[in-house]
Amino acid sequence: MQTIGQGGMAAVYQARDTKKGTLCAIKEMSLSTVASDERPQAIQNFLAEARILSRLNHSNLPAFTDFFTEDARHFLVMEYVDGSTLEDLLERNGRPFSERRVLGWARQLCDVLEYLHSQQPPVIFRDMKPGNVMLTRTGRIKLIDFGIARLFRSSGSQADTQLLGTPGFAPPEQYGGAQTDERSDIYSLAMTLFQLMTCSISEKGFGLTDVHKNFPYV
């Protein structure tokens, strides 16, 4: 088993399924950088990710295998995706991708978003960006990291979200005090495609400070 990814909230390992003889990815939640009073919510988010992934089956999503807890450590087991994120590819490329190439990826992303949004209740991804989109060696797009995805349930209250997402990609309503829905993912998809075709993203214009300044009701 070897580490293939490390973040503030989780580590991802490559392992081999001895029964199937295939590679898999194991995501372990890390609480080392999480404040003690925030840990219950972090565990809830991780469990929510497992529940969401367990009900999904689409060619543009990593296949979910299992979820388990051992000695207070929480793990997700899923398909190992052999490829690179579009963020890494864009950095290596050093210039914008062609419209033809990006449109090919866009079709796959639209297809998987349509699938997520057609679930009952709909699944809102909430973190679409090049760093969460992988391109396999066969040219297939895989949407990864459902850490802040949620099931959409319409209610009288509009305050259903937290300060989550990535500045420059997350829509204004995602910065707290408003309700995210399918349109939030479409906004983030547009910003993702914009970066892939321009090599830039306006973090300043879409950052949290500017959102509060221009949209004080959000």
N, C-alpha and C positions, 0 to 999 in steps of 0.2 A: 504494500500500500504506500502511495506517495502523495504528498500535498501538491495540488494543482491550482489552488486559489486560497487566498487569505484576506479576510476583511475584518472590519471592526466588530461585526455581529456573528460571523460564521467562518468556518474553514471548510474547504472542499477537498476531498481525497479521491484519487483514482484507485480502484480496487478490482479484483477479479472474482466473479461469481463462480465458485468452485463447482456448483451443480450444473450450470449452463455453459461454463467455460467461456463466458463473455466478460468484457470490461463493464464496470458500472461506476457511478459517481456517488460518493457518500458525503452529504452535507451535515456538518456538526455545528449546532448552535454554540456560540461562545458568549459567555457572560462576563468575561474578565474586564471588559471595558465599559460595562453597563452599571450605572449607579444602582445601589441595592433597592431603592424605592421604585426603580423602573424595571426591575427584573421580572416581576409578575406579568407586566404588559408585554415584555419581550418574549416570554415563554408563550403567552397567548397568541402573539403574532406568528410564532414558529409553528404552533399547533394548527393555526388557521391555514397556513401555507400547506401543511400536510393534508388537511381535509379537502382543500380546494384541488390540489394536484391529484388526489386519489380518485376523483370523480371525472377527470378529463382524459380524453383519448383523441389525439389529433396528430397528424404527421409533422406539424410544425411546432410540436411541444415535446420535450423529453418525456419518455414513458416513465410513469411512477411505478416503483417496485414495492417499497415498504417504508414503514416508519416505526421506530422503536426508541425506548428509553432504557438506559442502563447506568446504574450508579449516578442518578440525577443528571446524566448527560443525554441530550436529545439528538436523534439522527434521522435524516431522510435518505432513502436509497432510491436512485433513479438511473435512467439510461445515461451512459457516458457519451457525451457529444464530442466527436473528434473534429475540431475546427478552431476558428478564431472569431472573436467578436468583431462586429463592424467598426467599433471604435479603434481596435488594434489595427485592423486592415487600413482604415483611413489614415492613421498615423504613419504606417509603413509606406502607404501610397504617396503621401506627401502632397497630394493635389486632389481636387474633387473627382468623384467617380462620374462616369458618363451617365446621361439621362437614361439611356437604354438599360444599362446595368441596374441602376437604382429602381427603375420601374419594374424590373423583374423581381426584385426583392419586395417592392411595395405590394405587388399582387399577392405574394405569399403572406405578408403581414396583414393585409386586409382580410385574407381568407381566415387566418387564425383569430383575428379580432372578431370577425363575424361569428365564428364558432363560440368564442367566449361569451359574447354578448347575447347569443341565442339560448344560453343555458337558463334554466329556471331554478332559482333566480339568476339573473345575469352575473357573470364574473367581470369585475372591473379591474384591469391590470394595474393601472396607476403609476407605472414606472417605465414607460416606453422610452428608450434612448438607445443609441448605437452600442453602448456598453452592455446592454441586456439582450442583444440580438446576436446570435452566433450563426456563422456560415460554415456548413460542413464541407468536407473535401469533395462531396458529390454535388455541391451547389444548393443544398436545401437549407432554408432558414429555420432556426430554432429559437423560440422566445424563451428566455431563461429568467430566473429569479422572481418568484411570486411572493417575495417577502412582505410586500405591502398591498398585495391584491386583496380585494374584498368582494363579498357577495352583495349585490345591490338590492336593497329593500326600501321601497318608497315609504316615507312616513311623514307625519306632520312636521317633525323636526328637521331643519336643514343642516344642523351642525353635526355631521356624521363623519368628519374627517379630521386628521391631525396635520401638523406641519411636516408632511412627508413628500417625497418626490425629489426631483433634481431641478434646480433653477435653470431656466432656459428651455426646459422641456415640459415641466409641469404647468398646467393651466392656472389662472388666477384663483379659481374656486378651490384648488387643492391646498391652499395655504392656510386653511382653517376657517371655520365659521360658515361654510357653505357645503353643499352636497355634490359629490362627484357622481357622474353617471357615464354612460357609453360615450358621450361627446367629449369627455375628458381624455379618453384614450385616443380619440380621433385627432384632437388638438396635439397631443404628444407625438403621434405618428407624423403629423405634418412637420413639426419641428425637427424630428429625426431625419426625415427625407431632405429637409432644407439643409441640415448640416452635412449630409452625405454628398449633396450636389454643390455646396459652396465652401466646405471646409471651415465653416464658422458658425457660431451660435451667439446670440445676444444675451449673455447672462445678465448684463447690467440692466437691460430693458425689461427683463422678466424676473428679476430677483425679488426676494421677499419685501425688501424696503420699498422698491418701486411699486409693487402691487398694493401695499398698504397706502402709499401716497396717492396713487391714481384711482384706487378702488377702496376707499375707506370703509365701505360697508362689508367688505370681505374679511 
